[in-house]
Amino acid sequence: MGSPHSIDPRAQHDPRNRYPTDEQFYGSDRPDHAVLPEDRPRGGGGTRPVRHRGTWATVALVACVILLILVGIALFP
């Protein structure tokens, strides 16, 4: 299958099977001479790693939930 998008070879010349390139697709909603940079840039780039909450915060949250359940059982037997 040497055709793009796995198009049936019998339908190669059908005008409905014309797909824009990524640049054409993503640039279609931008003005020709945009002054502002794109607010949602697409594609890869320099990103900083995601920071997760620490282990202690998770342990404290679980301990609070367990304590709340135990207090609820103790107060309403």
C-alpha positions in Angstrom: 0.0 0.0 0.0 1.9 2.9 -1.3 -1.0 5.4 -1.2 -1.4 7.9 1.6 -4.2 7.4 4.2 -4.8 3.8 2.9 -7.0 5.0 0.1 -8.4 2.3 -2.2 -6.3 2.5 -5.4 -9.5 2.6 -7.5 -10.5 5.8 -5.8 -7.1 7.6 -6.1 -8.4 10.3 -8.5 -11.6 11.0 -6.6 -11.6 14.7 -5.6 -13.1 13.8 -2.2 -9.9 12.0 -1.3 -7.6 15.1 -1.3 -6.2 15.7 2.2 -4.4 18.9 3.2 -0.9 18.8 4.6 -0.5 19.3 8.4 0.7 22.9 7.7 -2.3 23.7 5.6 -4.8 22.1 8.0 -3.4 23.8 11.2 -2.8 27.1 9.4 -6.3 27.3 7.9 -7.8 29.2 10.8 -4.9 31.7 11.1 -4.7 35.0 9.3 -2.0 35.3 6.6 0.0 37.9 8.6 -0.7 37.2 12.2 0.6 39.7 14.7 0.1 37.6 17.8 1.8 34.3 18.3 -0.4 31.2 18.3 -2.0 30.8 21.7 -2.0 27.0 21.4 1.1 26.0 19.5 1.0 22.6 17.9 3.7 20.1 17.7 6.7 19.4 19.9 8.7 21.9 21.7 10.5 22.7 24.8 8.2 21.8 27.7 9.0 21.4 31.3 8.3 18.1 33.0 5.0 17.8 34.9 5.3 18.2 38.6 3.3 15.8 40.7 2.3 16.2 44.3 4.8 14.6 46.7 4.4 11.2 48.3 3.7 12.8 51.7 0.7 14.7 50.4 -0.8 11.5 49.0 -0.2 9.7 52.2 -1.7 12.5 54.2 -4.8 12.6 52.0 -5.3 8.8 52.4 -4.8 9.0 56.1 -7.4 11.8 56.4 -9.9 9.8 54.5 -9.3 6.7 56.6 -9.5 8.8 59.8 -12.7 10.4 58.7 -14.3 7.0 58.1 -13.1 5.7 61.4 -14.5 8.7 63.2 -17.8 8.4 61.4 -18.0 4.7 62.5 -17.1 5.6 66.1 -19.6 8.4 66.4 -22.5 6.7 64.7 -22.4 3.0 65.5 
